[in-house]
C-alpha cells in the first residue's frame, strides 16, 4: 500500500515552503518519525519527520523548489502493508480500531479526499476527550526548554497555536487542558490548507512565509553575459528569503535616516565594571544590552516608533510591548532573533539571552517563536561597525537602529578643555510615510541621553 504525504499547514499564514534538504533518496528506506525533509518558511528551517515507515517510492519536489501547502511531497510504500493498493482517486478502506471504530488511514493523514465521498454530518460530533498522557505535545524546542526551566508539564496545558500547539504565551498564561469539551463543527476551508489529523509535527516551530509584494514587482533586468569560467550560485533558502524581504521593504517604505554622535565614555567604564562580575558567571557583556535599555526609554517617550505599518488597511499599529529584534550573522545569512519584554529585564539577563540566541542562531537551532514578533529592530556589527550605515527597515516595522563602532577621539568639552572621549554613531532609519524626521531625532535624543549617562538606565526612567 502506498501513502501520499502532502505538505501540512505548518503555521498560521503559511501558504508555501521551500524544500531545503531531503534526508532520503528515492528507493531508500525510512522509519516512522525519522527526519524526512527540511522546509524553509520565512527564516526558520522546519524539519518534518516521516509519518510512516517504508520505502521512498517517489520524491515530488526538488531541493530549492517552493511547494504549496497541501501539495504532494513524497510517496511512501509502507513497510509490512498487505493487500492491493487502492485505485487512483479511491480512498483505502479503514481497518477496525481497538475501540470498535476505524483506524486512521493514509487518506486521513495526508492525502486529500474528494468532498463528494464525505457525506455531511447529520448529528453533532461527540465530545473530544482529553489527550492521553502519551499523546505528542506540539511545542517548539524553545518552548519545551522554557517549560522545563519553569517546571511546567506541557501535557497539562491547552495550546493556543495552530493545531493546539503550545506557545510561549501559553506558558505565561497557562490554560489547563479540559477533561471534555464539545468539538466544533469543521469550518469550510480549501482542502489544501486543512491539516490532516495525526499529521507529523515539525521539529521546530514553523515560521511565516514571506509576504508577497502587493505592489508592482520590479521588472526583470537585462540578460547577464556570463563567461565560461563564471560560477552561478542559486539564490535559494534563507538567502532568497532575505532577498524577498529586502525588496519588499525598499519597495514599500520611504526610507529616511538620521544620525547622532554619542559620547559613551561613561558607558565604557560602566560596562567594564559590570563585565568583570558577569564573566565570573560565564556571561559575556557587550554594549548591546545597554543600548537595548536605552532604546526602550526612547520608545516609551515616542510610542509611534514602536509600531508596524498595515498597508492593506492603511493603519499604523502601535505596539504596547517591547520585543526587540537583534539582527545578527549566521552561516546561511542574516537572522533577526527576538528578545521579548526588554523593559522588564536587567542588563545581565539581556546579556545571557543574547549570548544564548547567538550561539543557537549560529547552530541553526532557532525556531519561529524566536525569529518573529519583533516591534523594533537593532542591527550592529560590533567592533566592525564602521563609521556610518543606513539599515533597511525590518518591514513592516517603521524604524530600525544602526549601531557603529566606538572610537577614541579628542573632543572639546563644555568647559572648554580638550581631552579624549569614546565616541559612537547611532543611525535610525525611518518609514518617512508615517514617521517624521523630527520624531526620529527626538527618539534618538532620548537614547543618547541614557547612553551618555548610564545611571539613567538603572532608574525608573529606563
C-alpha positions as CSV (number, residue, x, y, z in Angstrom):
1,X,0.0,0.0,0.0
2,X,1.3,3.4,-0.9
3,X,0.9,6.5,1.3
4,X,1.0,10.0,-0.2
5,X,2.3,12.6,2.2
6,X,1.4,16.3,1.5
7,X,2.9,19.4,2.9
8,X,0.9,20.1,6.1
9,X,-0.3,23.5,7.3
10,X,2.7,24.3,9.4
11,X,1.8,27.7,10.7
12,X,-0.8,30.5,10.6
13,X,-0.4,32.5,7.4
14,X,2.0,30.0,5.8
15,X,0.9,29.3,2.2
16,X,4.1,27.6,0.9
17,X,7.5,26.5,1.9
18,X,10.8,25.9,0.1
19,X,12.3,22.4,0.2
20,X,15.8,23.0,1.6
21,X,17.0,19.4,2.0
22,X,15.8,15.9,1.6
23,X,17.1,13.4,4.2
24,X,16.1,10.5,2.0
25,X,16.5,9.3,-1.6
26,X,14.1,7.6,-4.0
27,X,14.4,3.8,-3.4
28,X,15.8,4.3,0.1
29,X,14.0,3.3,3.3
30,X,12.9,5.4,6.2
31,X,11.5,4.7,9.7
32,X,8.4,6.4,11.1
33,X,9.2,9.7,12.8
34,X,12.7,9.8,11.3
35,X,13.7,13.1,9.6
36,X,12.2,13.3,6.2
37,X,12.6,16.8,4.8
38,X,13.7,20.3,5.8
39,X,11.3,23.1,4.7
40,X,12.1,26.8,4.9
41,X,9.2,29.0,5.9
42,X,10.4,32.6,6.4
43,X,13.6,32.5,8.5
44,X,13.3,29.1,10.2
45,X,14.1,25.7,8.8
46,X,11.3,23.3,9.8
47,X,12.4,19.7,10.0
48,X,9.4,17.5,9.2
49,X,9.5,13.8,10.3
50,X,8.1,10.9,8.3
51,X,4.6,10.0,9.2
52,X,5.1,6.3,8.1
53,X,7.9,3.8,7.7
54,X,8.7,2.2,4.4
55,X,10.4,2.6,1.1
56,X,10.6,6.0,-0.6
57,X,8.8,5.4,-3.9
58,X,9.0,9.0,-5.3
59,X,10.0,12.5,-4.2
60,X,7.6,15.0,-5.8
61,X,9.7,18.2,-5.2
62,X,13.3,19.1,-5.7
63,X,15.6,20.9,-3.3
64,X,15.2,24.7,-3.8
65,X,11.6,24.2,-5.1
66,X,8.7,26.1,-3.5
67,X,5.8,23.9,-2.6
68,X,2.2,25.0,-1.7
69,X,0.6,23.8,1.5
70,X,-1.4,20.6,0.6
71,X,0.8,19.8,-2.4
72,X,2.2,16.3,-2.7
73,X,5.7,15.9,-1.2
74,X,6.5,12.2,-1.2
75,X,5.1,8.8,-1.9
76,X,6.0,6.1,0.6
77,X,5.4,2.3,0.2
78,X,4.5,1.3,3.7
79,X,6.6,-1.4,5.3
80,X,4.6,-4.6,6.1
81,X,1.5,-3.4,4.3
82,X,-0.6,-6.1,2.7
83,X,-3.3,-6.1,0.1
84,X,-3.5,-4.3,-3.2
85,X,-3.1,-0.5,-3.4
86,X,-6.3,1.4,-4.0
87,X,-7.0,2.7,-7.5
88,X,-6.3,6.3,-8.2
89,X,-8.8,8.6,-6.7
90,X,-10.1,6.0,-4.3
91,X,-9.8,6.0,-0.5
92,X,-8.4,3.0,1.3
93,X,-10.9,1.1,3.4
94,X,-10.2,1.9,7.1
95,X,-9.4,-1.0,9.3
96,X,-11.2,-1.6,12.6
97,X,-9.6,0.2,15.5
98,X,-9.2,-1.2,19.0
99,X,-12.3,0.6,20.2
100,X,-14.5,-0.7,17.5
101,X,-14.2,2.4,15.4
102,X,-12.0,2.9,12.4
103,X,-8.2,3.2,12.4
104,X,-6.5,6.2,10.8
105,X,-5.8,5.7,7.1
106,X,-3.3,7.2,4.7
107,X,-6.0,9.4,3.4
108,X,-6.9,10.8,6.8
109,X,-3.2,11.7,7.5
110,X,-2.1,13.3,4.3
111,X,-3.9,12.5,1.0
112,X,-6.8,14.7,0.0
113,X,-10.2,13.1,0.0
114,X,-12.9,14.1,-2.6
115,X,-15.6,16.1,-0.9
116,X,-18.3,14.1,-2.6
117,X,-17.1,11.0,-0.8
118,X,-17.7,12.6,2.6
119,X,-21.5,13.0,3.5
120,X,-22.4,16.0,5.5
121,X,-22.7,15.3,9.3
122,X,-26.3,14.7,10.5
123,X,-25.6,14.8,14.2
124,X,-23.4,16.9,16.5
125,X,-19.9,15.4,16.9
126,X,-19.2,13.6,20.2
127,X,-17.2,15.4,22.9
128,X,-13.5,15.5,22.4
129,X,-11.7,13.6,25.2
130,X,-8.6,15.0,26.9
131,X,-5.4,13.8,25.2
132,X,-3.8,10.8,26.6
133,X,-0.6,11.2,28.6
134,X,1.4,9.5,25.8
135,X,0.0,11.8,23.1
136,X,2.5,14.0,21.3
137,X,2.6,17.6,22.6
138,X,3.1,20.2,19.9
139,X,5.6,22.8,21.0
140,X,8.8,24.3,19.7
141,X,12.2,23.3,21.3
142,X,12.5,26.8,22.8
143,X,9.1,26.5,24.5
144,X,9.9,23.0,25.8
145,X,13.1,24.4,27.3
146,X,11.3,27.2,29.0
147,X,8.7,24.8,30.3
148,X,11.4,22.6,31.8
149,X,13.1,25.6,33.4
150,X,9.8,26.6,35.0
151,X,8.7,23.1,35.9
152,X,5.6,23.2,33.7
153,X,4.1,19.9,32.4
154,X,3.2,20.7,28.8
155,X,0.7,17.8,28.6
156,X,-1.4,19.6,31.2
157,X,-1.8,22.8,29.0
158,X,-4.1,23.6,26.2
159,X,-2.2,25.3,23.3
160,X,-3.5,28.4,21.6
161,X,-1.4,27.9,18.5
162,X,-2.2,26.1,15.2
163,X,-3.4,22.5,15.9
164,X,-3.2,23.1,19.6
165,X,0.5,24.0,19.5
166,X,1.7,25.4,22.8
167,X,3.3,28.8,22.5
168,X,5.5,30.9,24.8
169,X,2.4,32.9,25.7
170,X,0.6,29.8,26.9
171,X,3.4,29.3,29.5
172,X,2.9,32.9,30.8
173,X,-0.9,32.5,30.9
174,X,-1.5,28.7,31.1
175,X,-4.9,27.3,30.3
176,X,-5.5,23.7,31.7
177,X,-6.4,21.0,29.2
178,X,-10.2,20.4,29.6
179,X,-11.4,17.0,30.6
180,X,-14.0,17.1,27.9
181,X,-15.2,19.7,25.5
182,X,-17.6,19.7,22.6
183,X,-15.7,19.6,19.3
184,X,-16.7,22.5,17.0
185,X,-18.1,21.7,13.6
186,X,-15.5,21.8,10.9
187,X,-15.2,25.1,9.1
188,X,-15.3,25.2,5.4
189,X,-11.8,25.6,4.0
190,X,-9.8,24.5,1.0
191,X,-8.6,21.0,1.3
192,X,-5.0,22.2,0.6
193,X,-5.0,24.3,3.8
194,X,-6.6,21.7,6.0
195,X,-4.3,19.9,8.5
196,X,-5.0,16.2,8.4
197,X,-5.4,14.8,11.9
198,X,-2.4,13.0,13.0
199,X,-0.1,14.7,10.6
200,X,3.5,14.8,11.9
201,X,4.6,17.8,13.9
202,X,7.6,19.8,12.7
203,X,10.6,19.5,15.0
204,X,10.9,23.3,15.0
205,X,8.4,25.9,15.3
206,X,7.2,27.0,11.8
207,X,7.6,30.5,10.6
208,X,5.5,32.8,8.4
209,X,6.2,32.6,4.7
210,X,7.5,35.8,3.0
211,X,4.7,38.3,2.4
212,X,4.2,38.7,-1.3
213,X,4.5,42.2,-2.6
214,X,1.1,43.7,-3.3
215,X,2.6,46.5,-5.5
216,X,4.1,46.4,-8.9
217,X,7.1,44.0,-8.8
218,X,10.4,45.2,-10.1
219,X,10.9,44.3,-13.8
220,X,13.4,41.7,-14.8
221,X,16.9,43.0,-15.5
222,X,18.8,42.6,-18.8
223,X,20.3,39.2,-19.5
224,X,23.7,38.6,-17.9
225,X,26.7,37.9,-20.2
226,X,28.4,35.0,-18.4
227,X,31.9,33.8,-19.3
228,X,33.0,30.2,-19.5
229,X,34.8,30.4,-16.1
230,X,32.0,32.2,-14.3
231,X,30.2,30.4,-11.4
232,X,26.4,30.6,-11.0
233,X,25.1,30.3,-7.4
234,X,21.4,29.6,-7.0
235,X,19.6,32.2,-4.7
236,X,17.6,29.8,-2.5
237,X,16.9,29.0,1.1
238,X,17.5,31.8,3.6
239,X,19.3,33.9,1.1
240,X,16.2,34.0,-1.1
241,X,14.0,34.9,1.9
242,X,16.4,37.8,2.7
243,X,16.3,39.0,-0.9
244,X,12.5,39.0,-0.9
245,X,12.2,40.8,2.4
246,X,14.8,43.5,1.5
247,X,13.0,44.1,-1.9
248,X,9.6,44.3,-0.1
249,X,11.0,46.8,2.5
250,X,12.6,49.1,-0.1
251,X,9.6,48.8,-2.4
252,X,7.1,49.6,0.4
253,X,8.6,52.1,2.8
254,X,10.0,55.6,2.2
255,X,13.4,55.3,3.9
256,X,14.9,58.3,5.8
257,X,18.0,58.1,8.1
258,X,19.0,60.3,10.9
259,X,22.4,60.1,12.6
260,X,23.6,61.2,16.0
261,X,27.1,61.1,17.6
262,X,27.2,59.9,21.2
263,X,29.9,60.3,23.9
264,X,29.9,56.9,25.6
265,X,33.0,57.4,27.7
266,X,31.0,56.8,31.0
267,X,29.2,53.8,29.4
268,X,32.6,52.2,28.6
269,X,33.7,52.5,32.2
270,X,30.3,51.2,33.5
271,X,30.4,48.2,31.1
272,X,34.0,47.3,32.2
273,X,33.0,47.2,35.8
274,X,29.9,45.0,35.2
275,X,31.6,42.7,32.8
276,X,34.1,41.6,35.4
277,X,31.2,40.4,37.6
278,X,29.2,38.7,34.8
279,X,32.3,37.0,33.4
280,X,32.6,35.0,36.6
281,X,29.1,33.7,35.9
282,X,30.1,32.7,32.3
283,X,28.3,35.6,30.7
284,X,29.9,37.9,28.2
285,X,28.7,41.5,28.5
286,X,28.7,43.7,25.4
287,X,27.3,47.2,24.9
288,X,24.1,45.9,23.3
289,X,22.1,45.3,26.5
290,X,22.7,48.9,27.5
291,X,21.7,50.1,24.0
292,X,18.5,47.9,24.2
293,X,17.5,49.5,27.5
294,X,18.2,53.0,26.1
295,X,16.0,52.2,23.1
296,X,13.1,51.2,25.3
297,X,13.4,54.6,27.0
298,X,13.2,56.2,23.6
299,X,10.2,54.1,22.6
300,X,8.4,55.0,25.7
301,X,8.9,58.6,25.0
302,X,7.8,58.2,21.4
303,X,5.4,55.3,21.1
304,X,4.8,55.7,17.4
305,X,8.4,54.5,16.8
306,X,7.4,51.1,18.3
307,X,5.0,50.4,15.6
308,X,4.3,48.5,12.4
309,X,2.6,49.6,9.2
310,X,-0.5,47.7,8.0
311,X,-0.5,48.7,4.3
312,X,-3.7,46.8,3.5
313,X,-5.7,48.8,6.0
314,X,-3.6,51.9,5.8
315,X,-3.2,51.9,9.5
316,X,-0.2,52.4,11.9
317,X,-0.3,49.6,14.6
318,X,1.4,51.0,17.7
319,X,2.6,48.2,20.0
320,X,2.5,48.4,23.8
321,X,5.2,45.8,24.3
322,X,8.9,46.0,23.8
323,X,10.1,43.0,21.7
324,X,13.4,43.9,20.1
325,X,14.7,42.1,17.1
326,X,18.5,41.8,17.1
327,X,20.0,41.4,13.6
328,X,23.0,39.0,13.7
329,X,25.0,37.0,11.2
330,X,24.5,33.2,10.8
331,X,26.2,30.8,8.4
332,X,23.4,31.0,5.9
333,X,22.7,34.7,6.1
334,X,21.2,37.4,8.3
335,X,18.8,36.4,11.0
336,X,16.8,38.5,13.5
337,X,16.2,36.7,16.8
338,X,13.7,38.5,19.1
339,X,14.3,39.4,22.8
340,X,10.9,39.8,24.4
341,X,9.8,42.1,27.2
342,X,13.1,44.0,27.2
343,X,11.6,46.6,29.5
344,X,11.2,44.1,32.3
345,X,14.7,42.5,32.1
346,X,18.0,43.5,33.7
347,X,21.2,44.2,31.7
348,X,22.6,40.9,33.0
349,X,19.6,38.9,31.9
350,X,19.6,40.5,28.5
351,X,23.3,39.7,28.1
352,X,22.6,36.0,28.9
353,X,19.7,35.8,26.4
354,X,21.8,37.5,23.7
355,X,24.6,35.0,24.3
356,X,22.2,32.1,24.1
357,X,20.4,33.4,21.0
358,X,23.7,34.0,19.3
359,X,25.1,30.5,20.0
360,X,21.9,28.7,18.9
361,X,21.5,31.1,15.9
362,X,24.9,30.1,14.5
363,X,24.0,26.5,15.0
364,X,20.7,26.9,13.2
365,X,18.6,25.9,16.2
366,X,16.2,28.8,16.5
367,X,12.5,28.3,15.8
368,X,9.8,30.6,14.6
369,X,8.8,31.9,18.1
370,X,12.3,33.2,18.4
371,X,12.5,34.8,15.0
372,X,9.2,36.6,14.7
373,X,7.1,39.1,16.7
374,X,9.6,42.0,17.0
375,X,8.3,45.5,17.4
376,X,11.6,47.4,16.7
377,X,14.9,46.1,15.4
378,X,18.6,46.9,16.2
379,X,21.4,46.0,13.9
380,X,25.1,46.0,14.9
381,X,28.4,44.7,13.5
382,X,30.1,45.2,16.8
383,X,33.7,46.2,16.5
384,X,33.4,46.1,12.7
385,X,30.5,48.5,12.8
386,X,32.2,51.2,10.6
387,X,31.5,54.9,10.8
388,X,28.0,55.0,9.3
389,X,25.4,52.7,7.8
390,X,21.8,53.2,6.7
391,X,20.0,50.0,7.6
392,X,16.9,48.8,5.7
393,X,13.8,48.5,7.7
394,X,12.6,45.2,9.1
395,X,9.3,45.7,7.3
396,X,6.5,46.2,8.4
397,X,8.3,47.8,11.3
398,X,8.7,51.6,10.9
399,X,12.1,52.1,12.4
400,X,15.5,50.3,12.8
401,X,18.6,51.4,14.8
402,X,22.1,51.0,13.4
403,X,24.9,50.7,15.9
404,X,28.5,51.6,14.9
405,X,31.9,51.0,16.4
406,X,33.3,53.0,19.3
407,X,36.4,55.1,18.5
408,X,38.5,57.3,20.8
409,X,39.0,60.9,19.6
410,X,40.0,64.2,21.2
411,X,37.0,66.4,21.8
412,X,36.3,69.9,23.3
413,X,34.1,69.5,26.4
414,X,31.6,72.0,27.6
415,X,34.1,73.6,30.0
416,X,36.4,74.4,27.1
417,X,39.0,71.7,27.8
418,X,40.3,69.3,25.3
419,X,40.6,65.6,26.1
420,X,40.0,62.1,24.9
421,X,36.5,60.7,24.6
422,X,34.9,57.4,23.4
423,X,32.5,58.3,20.6
424,X,30.0,56.2,18.7
425,X,27.5,57.0,15.9
426,X,23.9,55.7,16.0
427,X,21.7,55.9,13.0
428,X,17.9,55.4,12.9
429,X,16.2,54.6,9.6
430,X,12.5,55.5,9.5
431,X,9.5,54.9,7.3
432,X,9.0,58.5,6.4
433,X,5.5,57.9,5.3
434,X,4.3,57.7,8.9
435,X,7.3,58.9,11.0
436,X,8.6,62.5,10.6
437,X,12.3,63.2,10.8
438,X,11.7,65.3,14.0
439,X,10.2,62.3,15.7
440,X,13.2,60.2,14.9
441,X,15.6,62.9,16.1
442,X,13.7,63.3,19.4
443,X,13.7,59.5,19.8
444,X,17.5,59.3,19.2
445,X,18.0,62.3,21.6
446,X,16.4,60.2,24.4
447,X,18.6,57.2,23.5
448,X,21.7,59.5,23.6
449,X,20.9,60.9,27.0
450,X,20.5,57.4,28.5
451,X,23.8,56.2,27.0
452,X,25.8,59.2,27.9
453,X,24.6,59.0,31.5
454,X,24.1,55.2,32.0
455,X,22.8,55.8,35.6
456,X,19.5,56.7,33.9
457,X,19.3,53.1,32.6
458,X,19.0,51.8,36.1
459,X,16.5,54.3,37.3
460,X,12.7,54.3,36.9
461,X,13.1,56.5,33.8
462,X,14.6,53.5,31.9
